[in-house]
Amino acid sequence: MRYIAFIFLTVMLLFSVGQTSNSQTNESNAAEQEVRKLERAWLDAYERHDTKAMNAIVADDFVITFPDGTRQTKPQIMDSIKTPRNLVNPLKFYTEDVQARVYGDTVILIGRVVTEYQRDGKPVKEQSRYTDTYVRRNGRWQVVASHLSNVAQSQNQILSVSSNSGQGRSLSKNRLVSQKFPTIVINVNEQLRNVGILNFPLKKVAQVERYVFARSDESGRVQRLFIAQFESILPGIKGGYTFQVENATRIGNHDYQKNVGIFNFAQTIAANPGAEAEQTKAFLNKNGLQVDDDFLVARYARVTSEDKRHELILFYLENLRDLGLTRTELEQGGSRASETEKVFNDFAARALKSFKVVDGKS
């Protein structure tokens, strides 16, 4: 009996240890996710000159150390962002290759921060390595220290040129210029933040360039999204884009095929893994943005070359939650199914107001 009791106690002890380990892991994961979102909010506060958000995120004893050894305190940061945005050269920030270290009520983020701005009218990108330390005090996370170090100049020189310059395209703030396939300028509503450029091969058939713009809440949950997608069939692959423009919408000087519906990233990824949805979700997550909800989506597409090997697709999405709607309500048999057509039409009208197109000579 004593032997059986010993086994029982041993098993219970191991089970208790396992529970404790799982609990600690869950707490660490939750802390990491919360701090990653806070870091994106911190960068947004810099971009938007948001003193209220900056004051909440940055601890009173915060100090940042720059690559040249100079330091800046919280009061100095608060003074610097009080300058009206229209009097300064706007900066855009995003992070890459971020790793987290969680030590109870302390989280350290290590990665690269990329800064975008204009110099002499030309877009420039620079990067630095950083280490940010966040501490949880009285149940609230704040950044208490930051240290920046230089990246090799050659890498910054490469970043100062658009990664798609060879494709004849450039991006400055919310202005996208394409010199070919097609020749076009797309001005995106400034309420949508320029997240960056995403390049990837699609099913070994086409090359995709996605220019992504988003608006999110303080937690990083995406509320609105605009994507301009330039797609070209790869050399050596036969055929072209042959879809018919049946439900036409006039944008600029051209007719686009229009489709409006409800979109969910997870469902689309499950149905078509490795394609645009999965690539875009990973890219947004990397930049501290979440797209786990259902969205209304408007899609506008047209072929942009005579050989039909190039196309342009414009996407606009709105989070259903922010519209006070659910997918179940709008789908057939739902409590608001009779309103679906009007919801789609109103949404399509808003979609066309989220961007402006100026066509050049193709």
N, C-alpha and C positions, 0 to 999 in steps of 0.2 A: 504493500500500500504506500509505504514511504517512497518507493521507487517510482510508482505511478504519479504520486503527488509531485515528485521532483520533475518528472517529464512535463507534467501539466504546467508547473510554474515556469519551467524553461521556455515552453512554447509561448506562454502568455507574455513572458519578458521579451522574447524575440518579436512577437506581434506588436507589442507596445513600442519597441525600438523602431520597427518598420513604420508604424503610424507617425511617430515623432519625425522620422526622416522624411516621409512624404509631406507632412505638414510644413516642415522647414523648407522643402523644395518649392511647395506651392507659394509660401510666403515670399521666398526669394524671387520667383518668377513674377509674382504680382508687383513686388517692389521695382524690379527691373522695367516692366512695362509702364508703370506709372511714371518713373523717372524719364524714360525715353520720350514719352508724350510731353512731359514737362520741358524737356530740352527743346523740342520743336516749338513749344509755346514761347520759350525764351527767345529763340531766333525770330519768331514772329513779332515779339515785342520790340526787338531792335528794328526790324523792317518797317513796322507801322508807327514807330515812335510812341508806343503805348506805355505811358508812365505808370498807369494803374497796374497793368500786368507785370511790368518790370519790378515794381516795388514789392509785389507779392512773391515773385519767383526768387529774387536775389536777397540773400540774407544781409542783415545790417553790417556784419563783420566780413562781408565778401571782399576778396582781393583777386584780381586777374593780373597775371604776369605775361608780358608780351615777349616776342623773340629777342628784342633788343635789350631786355632786362628792365624796361620801364614797367610801372605798376599803375593800376587804376582801382579806386575804391567805389563802393556803391554810390555815395553822393556825387562823385565825378561822372559816373555813368548816367545817373538821373539828370544831371545838368546837360550832358551831351545830347540826350534824346529829346530834350525839350525844344530843340531847334525845329521850326516848321519844316515839314517834308519838302515843300516846294522850293526851299532855299538850299537844299543840299543835293549832292549826287546820290540818288537812291541806291541802296545796297540790297542784294538778295543773298540769302545764306541757305545752305543745306549741308548735311553731313553724309559721310561715306565710311564703310568698313568699321562700323561702331561695335566695340566689344564692351561688355559690362562685367563688373566685379561687385558682388553683393556681400556686404559684411554687416548683417543685422540692420541697424538703422543708418548705415552708410552705403551709398552706391557710387562707384567710380566708373565713368564712361571714358573710353579711350578710342579715338578715331581721327578722321580728317574732316575739317570744315572747309567748304568751298565758298568763296565770296565772289559775287558777280557785280560788276559796275561798269560804267563807261569812262573811257579816257580818250580825250580829244575826239569825242563822237563815235568811238569804236568800242564794241563790247570786250570786256576783259574778265577772265576768271583766274583767281588765285586760290591757293590752298595752303593750309597749315595743319600740322598735327596738334592735337589737343588732348588734355586730360582734365575732366571736370569732376568735381567732388560734390555730391549731394548728401545732405544729412536730414533725417527726419526728426523734427522737434515739435513736441506737443501735437503729434499726429499729422504734421504737415511737412512735405518735402520742400527744401530750398537748396539752391546752389550756394556753397560757401567758398569755393576756390576754383580757379581755372588757370591753366598754364598752356601757353601756345609756343610752338617751336616751328622753325622754317622747314619747308620741303625744298629739295634741290631746285634751283632756279630753272633748270631745263624742263622739269615737269610743269612748273608754272607757265613757262613759255608755250608749252604744248596746250595747256588748258585755256590760254588766252585766245586761241583760235577755235571757232565753232567746230565741234566734233563732226558736223555734217557739211563742213565747208567744201569738201570735194564733191558733194552732191548739189552744190549751188544754192545752199540754204543757210540762213543766219537767223539768230534769235536775240532780240534785245528787249528786256523787260517783257511787255505783253505784245510786242510787234514781231511777227514772223514774216520773213521775206524769202520767197522762193524764186530762183532765177530760171528754173526749168521744170517741166512735168508736174505742175504747170508754172507759168510765170504769174505770180500772185502775191499779194500782201494781205495778211490776215491780222486784224487788230482785235485782240481779245479783251473783253470787259475787265477793267482794272480791279474789280471786286474778286476776280479769280487770280490767285497767285501763281506765278510761273514756277512750277515744280522742277522742270528740266526736260531733257531729251532722252528718249529710250530707243535704242537700235537693236534689232534682233532678226535673224532669219526665221521665216515662217514655213515650217514643214519642208524645208529644203527646196522650196518652190519660189518663194519671193523674199525680198528684203523689205523690212518694215522700219519706218522712222516715225515715232510718235512724239509729238510735242504736247506736254501735259500741263494743264492749269487746274487749280483746285481752290475751293473755299471750304474751310473746316471750322468746327467749333473748338473750344479750348482743350477738349480731350483728344483732338486729332480726328474725330469722326467727320468724314467727308459729307458736306451738305450739297455742294454742286461741283460739277466736273466738266471740263471742256478738253477735247482731244482732237488735234489735227493729225491725221495719219496719211503719210505719203508711202505708197506701196508700189514696188517694181518687181516684175518677174525676173528671176535670176538668169544670167547668161547660160545658154545651153539647154534651158527649159523651153519647150515648144508651147505655142498657144498664146492666148491673151485674155483680157477681161471682156466678156461678151454679154454682160447683163443688160437688159432692156430698161430704159427709164420709163416706167409706167405711171408711177405716182409722183409726178414731177413737181419740184419746188424751184422757183427761179432764185438763184443767189448770184449777185453780180451779173455777169453776161452769159451765164450758163444754167442749164437745167440740171438738177441733181435728183437722183432717185431718193425719195423720202420714205423712211420707215419709223414708226413710233410705237413704243410698247413698254413692257416692264422688264427690267434686267436685274439679274442677281449674279454677282461674281462667282460665288461658290458653285452654283448650279451650272454656270457656263463652263467653269474650269473642269468640273466632273464630266461634262459631256464632251469637252474638247481640250484635253490637257496639253500643256506646252504652247498653246496659242496666245492670242493677244490678251485675253482676260487674265491668264495666269502670270504672264510677263508684267502686265500693268499693275496687278495687285501686289506683286513682290516689290516692284519699283516704288509704289506708294507707301507700302509698309516700311521700306528702307528709309523713307523720308518722314516717318512718324505719322503717317496717315492711314486711317482704317476705312474699309469699304465693305462692311459685313451686313449692310442692310439691303433692302430692295430699293431699286431706283426706277424712275421714269427715264426713258432714253429716246432721244431723237437721233437718227442716223441719216446723213446726207452723203451720197456717193456719186462720182462721175469718172469716166475714163478721161485721161488727160493727154493722150498722145495718139497720133494717127495709126501707129502700129498696135495700139490697144494693149501695150505692155506696162502701162503706168496708170495708176488711179489715185484719186484723192478722196478721203472719207473724213467727214466732220461729225464728231459726236458731242452731244450735250446731255448731261444727266443731272437729275434732281432727286434728292433723297425723299422717299415717300413719307418717312417719319416726320420730316419738317413741313410737309404739306398736310399733315393730319389725316393721312390716308394709309390703308394697308392693301397689300396685294389681294388678300382674300376678299375684301370688300368690292374690289373693282373687277375681279374675274367673273366669268359667267356663273350665275347663280348667287353671286355675292349680294350683300345688302345694298350696295351702291352701284351695282352693275349698270343701271340705267343712266348713270352719270359718266360712265367711262369715256364715251365719245367726246363729250364736252371737256372732260379733264385732259384728254389727249390733245384736242385742238388748242385749248388754252396754253398747254405746255409747249406745243410746237411753236406758237407765237412768241413765247418767252425765249425759246431756244434761239430763234433768229435774232433776238436782241442781245444775245450774249457775245456776239462777234460781228465784225464787219469785214467785207471782202472787197478788195480793189484788184480787178483783173488787169494783167498786162497783155502784151501781144505774145501769144503762144507760138 
